[in-house]
Amino acid sequence: MSNNSDMQTTTRSLLDDLRSFDKGGFFDLGHPLLNRIAESFVKAAGIGAIQAVSRQAYFTAIEGAGLDSGTGGLTAEIISGASKKHRFRDLKGETNRKSLEAMVKNTGKESMQWGLAAGVYSGLTYGLKEARGTHDWKNSAVAGAITGVALALTSEESSHEQIVECAITGAAISTAANLLAGIF
């Protein structure tokens, strides 16, 4: 009898763990800040990977059909008989293996960028809330600006202007989201 109740407890605990992902999170690294950063990173990296693969599949399908993704019609290259231009030159290897390797590399890079953005932003908003004792638009603006800078620095050729633009954009989007969260 006790063996059967132990089995039910184990099963229920597993189901409770699976249900608690939204409540408690995936990680227990010993500190709420570390848990929040790691969880945000993993979730956003997964979304980034899906987005990168989906985008590549879309462009592959468009090129295969001979359509221009910007206009939805036939491309000028097809009409005039000229050769196609590839949006992602590095994804067009000599063999399928090279193309797959390039796609995996690109997907990994985008996953890291999405994860970095989410982890940095989440960690900064948590840290600023703990330091200031409140979560308001100021915390969001600072976290958004620093996250924008971090993302700009991950690009291949980041200039001073691009870094400033990304900081301003990150701060603006984050502040707007914080202010609109109370309205909607």
VODRENNU-304255 format. One record per residue: residue in three letters; x, y, z of N, C-alpha, C in turn. Coordinates in pm, whole numbers, padded with zeros to 5 digits, always signed. Each point is the difference from the previous one (the first is absolute). Layout:
VODRENNU-304255
ALAXYZXYZXYZ
...
This chain:
VODRENNU-304255
MET+00083-00119+00000-00083+00119+00000+00087+00125+00000
SER+00104+00001+00084+00086+00119+00004+00078+00015-00129
ASN+00033-00111-00066+00070+00006-00127-00085+00070-00106
ASN-00130-00026-00001-00092+00063-00094-00014+00150+00028
SER-00007+00039+00128-00012+00142+00034+00128+00076-00033
ASP+00116-00068+00015+00126+00064-00038+00003+00026-00151
MET-00053-00093-00077-00005+00015-00145-00088+00119-00038
GLN-00114+00017+00067-00089+00112-00028+00066+00131+00039
THR+00071+00002+00109+00069+00121+00044+00107+00040-00102
THR+00076-00098-00049+00102+00027-00100-00062+00053-00127
THR-00107-00061-00045-00067+00045-00121-00056+00139+00018
ARG-00064+00024+00111-00057+00132+00025+00111+00105+00009
SER+00111-00032+00060+00110+00094+00011+00055+00034-00139
LEU+00011-00099-00087+00047+00026-00136-00098+00091-00074
LEU-00129-00030+00011-00100+00085-00064+00001+00141+00058
ASP+00017+00008+00131+00007+00133+00062+00121+00077-00050
ASP+00114-00070-00015+00119+00066-00054-00023+00049-00142
LEU-00065-00082-00081-00027+00041-00137-00094+00119-00006
ARG-00099+00002+00088-00094+00113+00002+00062+00126+00058
SER+00102-00015+00082+00056+00116+00069+00103+00075-00083
PHE+00025-00042-00124+00098+00073-00082-00040+00145-00016
ASP-00127+00029-00017-00043+00139-00014+00005+00073+00133
LYS-00017-00070+00109-00003+00064+00132+00138+00009+00062
GLY+00069-00114+00009+00126-00004+00071+00122+00013-00088
GLY-00009-00041-00122+00111+00012-00091+00071-00131-00023
PHE+00094+00002-00093+00075-00118-00039+00120-00025+00090
PHE+00053+00105+00059+00128-00009+00068-00012+00036+00147
ASP+00089-00060+00078+00019+00041+00138+00150+00010+00021
LEU+00054+00118-00029+00144+00023+00007+00043+00062+00133
GLY-00093+00011+00093+00035+00049+00133-00031+00145+00026
HIS-00030+00076-00103-00033+00141+00019-00104+00039-00104
PRO-00101+00078+00041-00105+00037-00096+00051+00074-00124
LEU+00105+00080+00015+00055+00072-00114+00057-00099-00103
LEU+00079-00096+00047+00057-00099-00092-00108-00085-00064
ASN-00101-00038+00078-00111-00078-00054-00071+00076-00111
ARG-00025+00127+00024-00073+00082-00097+00080+00020-00128
ILE+00129+00026+00012+00085+00019-00117+00007-00128-00082
ALA+00024-00112+00067+00013-00128-00071-00131-00038-00069
GLU-00111+00016+00070-00129-00035-00058-00033+00089-00120
SER+00023+00129+00013-00026+00092-00111+00089-00033-00119
PHE+00127-00029+00027+00093-00033-00107-00047-00123-00077
VAL-00034-00107+00072-00039-00125-00065-00128+00017-00081
LYS-00100+00066+00057-00126+00019-00072+00020+00084-00126
ALA+00071+00110+00011+00020+00087-00115+00092-00064-00104
ALA+00099-00075+00043+00089-00068-00095-00079-00101-00082
GLY-00093-00068+00062-00086-00093-00074-00085+00072-00102
ILE-00054+00112+00038-00081+00080-00092+00087+00051-00115
GLY+00120+00043+00031+00092+00048-00103+00036-00109-00099
ALA+00020-00121+00049+00032-00112-00090-00117-00030-00092
ILE-00119-00002+00054-00119-00025-00082-00016+00109-00104
GLN+00022+00124+00039-00013+00112-00092+00103-00010-00112
ALA+00123-00034+00032+00105-00009-00102-00027-00112-00100
VAL-00040-00115+00050-00030-00112-00089-00122+00030-00086
SER-00102+00061+00060-00122+00035-00075+00032+00101-00111
ARG+00082+00099+00031+00036+00099-00100+00076-00063-00115
GLN+00095-00089+00034+00076-00066-00106-00090-00089-00084
ALA-00094-00070+00061-00094-00083-00075-00085+00086-00093
TYR-00042+00116+00048-00080+00091-00082+00079+00046-00123
PHE+00122+00045+00020+00080+00049-00113+00035-00114-00097
THR+00021-00119+00053+00027-00114-00087-00123-00031-00085
ALA-00118+00004+00062-00123-00026-00076-00026+00108-00104
ILE+00023+00126+00035-00020+00110-00094+00096-00013-00117
GLU+00126-00029+00028+00098-00015-00108-00034-00121-00087
GLY-00045-00108+00062-00035-00119-00075-00119+00022-00091
ALA-00094+00085+00044-00118+00028-00081+00026+00109-00103
GLY+00113+00068+00011+00033+00105-00095-00076+00129+00025
LEU-00036+00025+00126-00073+00121+00035+00091+00098+00071
ASP-00038+00126-00006+00070+00105+00072-00076+00023+00129
SER+00067-00018+00116-00069+00013+00128-00047+00141+00027
GLY+00061+00100-00063-00041+00138+00023-00129+00037-00071
THR-00017-00049-00122-00118+00038-00077-00101-00113-00014
GLY+00043-00124+00025-00090-00113-00015-00016-00044-00144
GLY+00064+00069-00091-00011-00035-00142+00129-00062-00049
LEU+00008-00020-00130+00120-00055-00059+00113+00101+00010
THR+00119-00050+00023+00115+00088+00014+00047+00047-00137
ALA+00073+00108+00000+00055+00052-00125+00100-00097-00059
GLU+00071-00076+00085+00097-00097-00049-00068-00109-00080
ILE-00117-00046+00046-00070-00107-00071-00056+00054-00130
ILE-00055+00120+00004-00057+00059-00121+00107+00023-00105
SER+00114+00052+00039+00106+00030-00096+00091-00119-00026
GLY-00015-00108+00079+00083-00118-00020+00135+00008+00068
ALA+00023+00102+00082+00127+00013+00071+00005-00099+00116
SER+00118-00017+00057+00016-00094+00111-00062+00057+00127
LYS-00039-00092+00090-00062+00041+00127+00104+00055+00095
LYS-00043+00091+00084+00085+00050+00107-00046-00066+00129
HIS+00094-00041+00082-00035-00064+00126+00008+00101+00113
ARG-00103+00001+00083-00001+00092+00114+00107-00038+00101
PHE+00019-00128+00023+00099-00047+00095+00105-00081-00077
ARG+00101+00069-00048+00101-00064-00083+00068-00115+00074
ASP+00024+00018+00130+00071-00103+00075-00083-00125+00020
LEU-00130+00007-00023-00086-00117+00015-00011-00079-00130
LYS+00070+00039-00101-00003-00070-00127+00136-00061-00026
GLY+00028-00109+00067+00128-00067-00016+00003-00084-00125
GLU+00116-00060-00026+00014-00085-00117-00078-00130+00017
THR-00018-00044+00124-00073-00123+00027-00107+00030+00104
ASN-00089-00095+00016-00103+00016+00101+00060+00005+00140
ARG+00111-00072+00021+00063+00000+00131+00050+00140+00038
LYS+00062+00069-00095+00049+00135+00027-00116+00095+00027
SER-00107-00014-00075-00117+00084+00023-00059-00024+00137
LEU-00009-00127+00039-00054-00034+00131+00091+00054+00110
GLU+00131-00013-00016+00093+00052+00099-00014+00152+00014
ALA-00015+00068-00112-00016+00145+00004-00131+00038+00068
MET-00107-00075-00027-00128+00030+00063+00007-00024+00150
VAL+00065-00107+00042+00014-00029+00143+00082+00111+00067
LYS+00105+00044-00065+00084+00107+00055-00082+00130+00013
ASN-00077+00033-00103-00083+00120+00002-00108-00010+00107
THR-00061-00118+00012-00104-00020+00101+00059+00012+00140
GLY+00117-00056+00021+00065+00011+00130+00033+00144+00036
LYS+00047+00075-00099+00033+00141+00024-00125+00079+00039
GLU-00109-00022-00075-00123+00072+00032-00057-00043+00134
SER+00011-00128+00033-00047-00048+00130+00076+00069+00113
MET+00131+00011-00018+00082+00067+00102-00039+00147+00013
GLN-00026+00067-00112-00039+00140+00006-00133+00018+00071
TRP-00098-00082-00033-00131+00009+00066+00015-00032+00149
GLY+00075-00105+00032+00021-00037+00139+00075+00108+00077
LEU+00100+00058-00063+00075+00109+00063-00092+00117+00031
ALA-00081+00038-00096-00091+00113+00021-00094-00027+00116
ALA-00060-00117+00001-00097-00033+00105+00068-00011+00135
GLY+00116-00066+00005+00070-00016+00128+00048+00131+00058
VAL+00059+00083-00085+00049+00131+00047-00117+00086+00047
TYR-00105+00007-00080-00115+00084+00036-00065-00049+00128
SER-00024-00129+00009-00065-00056+00118+00085+00020+00125
GLY+00129-00026-00013+00089+00019+00115+00009+00144+00044
LEU+00005+00091-00096+00008+00143+00035-00129+00050+00064
THR-00115-00040-00055-00125+00047+00061-00014-00055+00142
TYR+00039-00126+00020-00007-00057+00135+00096+00072+00093
GLY+00125+00019-00044+00099+00067+00084-00038+00144+00032
LEU-00051+00072-00098-00041+00139+00025-00121+00006+00093
LYS-00091-00095-00014-00116-00004+00090+00046-00025+00144
GLU+00093-00092+00017+00051-00029+00134+00079+00119+00056
ALA+00078+00067-00084+00083+00111+00047-00083+00124+00032
ARG-00099+00030-00085-00079+00121+00018-00127-00023+00082
GLY-00040-00125+00013-00120-00030+00077-00129+00017-00078
THR+00008+00028-00128-00120+00017-00082+00031-00039-00143
HIS-00105-00038-00071+00015-00027-00143-00084+00102-00075
ASP+00067+00089-00071-00071+00104-00074+00064+00018-00137
TRP-00045+00103-00071+00048+00023-00135+00149+00034-00003
LYS+00053+00055+00108+00142+00034+00004+00086-00127-00004
ASN-00040-00101+00078+00071-00128-00004-00005-00059-00141
SER-00118+00006-00061-00016-00055-00135+00086+00074-00101
ALA+00008+00132+00012+00080+00079-00094+00148-00035+00012
VAL+00051-00009+00122+00141-00031+00020+00030-00143-00049
ALA-00086-00094+00037+00021-00139-00041-00009-00014-00152
GLY-00095+00070-00062-00014-00004-00144+00120+00059-00072
ALA+00051+00111+00053+00117+00064-00062+00123-00090+00008
ILE+00025-00057+00115+00117-00087+00016-00015-00127-00085
THR-00121-00053-00006-00024-00117-00085+00022+00035-00147
GLY-00044+00118-00042+00023+00044-00137+00148+00010-00033
VAL+00077+00052+00094+00146+00009-00020+00060-00140-00012
ALA-00043-00091+00087+00053-00137-00005-00031-00066-00134
LEU-00121+00021-00050-00036-00058-00129+00079+00064-00114
ALA+00020+00130+00006+00076+00068-00105+00144-00051-00004
LEU+00055-00031+00116+00137-00049+00004+00014-00142-00053
THR-00111-00073-00013+00008-00136-00056-00003-00001-00152
SER-00033+00112-00061-00003+00004-00147+00143-00001-00053
GLU+00014-00043-00125+00133-00017-00057+00076+00131-00014
GLU-00066+00103-00046+00066+00129-00018-00080+00106+00076
SER+00028+00014+00129-00075+00098+00078+00076+00132+00003
SER-00072+00106-00035+00059+00133+00003-00056+00075+00121
HIS+00060+00113+00027-00045+00084+00111-00146+00040-00019
GLU-00035+00037-00123-00138+00042-00029-00098-00115+00022
GLN+00037-00119-00043-00087-00116+00016-00020-00032+00148
ILE+00104+00010+00080-00011-00027+00143-00093+00100+00065
VAL+00014+00128-00033-00088+00103+00057-00144-00022-00046
GLU-00020-00030-00128-00135-00025-00050-00065-00118+00071
CYS+00075-00108+00020-00055-00118+00069-00031+00031+00146
ALA+00083+00081+00064-00028+00038+00139-00128+00082+00008
ILE-00016+00096-00090-00122+00083+00000-00123-00084-00033
THR+00014-00087-00099-00113-00085-00039-00038-00095+00114
GLY+00099-00062+00063-00028-00090+00112-00068+00072+00115
ALA+00048+00119+00032-00062+00078+00108-00142+00039-00035
ALA-00022+00042-00125-00134+00044-00041-00099-00116+00000
ILE+00039-00113-00055-00091-00115-00005-00030-00050+00141
SER+00101-00010+00082-00019-00048+00136-00086+00093+00083
THR+00022+00129-00014-00080+00098+00074-00144-00002-00048
ALA-00019-00005-00130-00137-00006-00054-00072-00124+00048
ALA+00068-00114-00001-00063-00124+00047-00036+00010+00148
ASN+00086+00063+00079-00029+00015+00143-00119+00092+00022
LEU-00003+00111-00072-00110+00095+00016-00133-00057-00052
LEU+00005-00074-00110-00121-00056-00058-00050-00122+00077
ALA+00087-00062+00079-00041-00117+00077-00109+00036+00100
GLY+00002+00120+00052-00102+00043+00094-00132+00035-00067
ILE+00004+00028-00130-00122+00040-00072-00076-00122-00051
PHE+00074-00096-00054-00065-00116-00063-00007-00113+00093
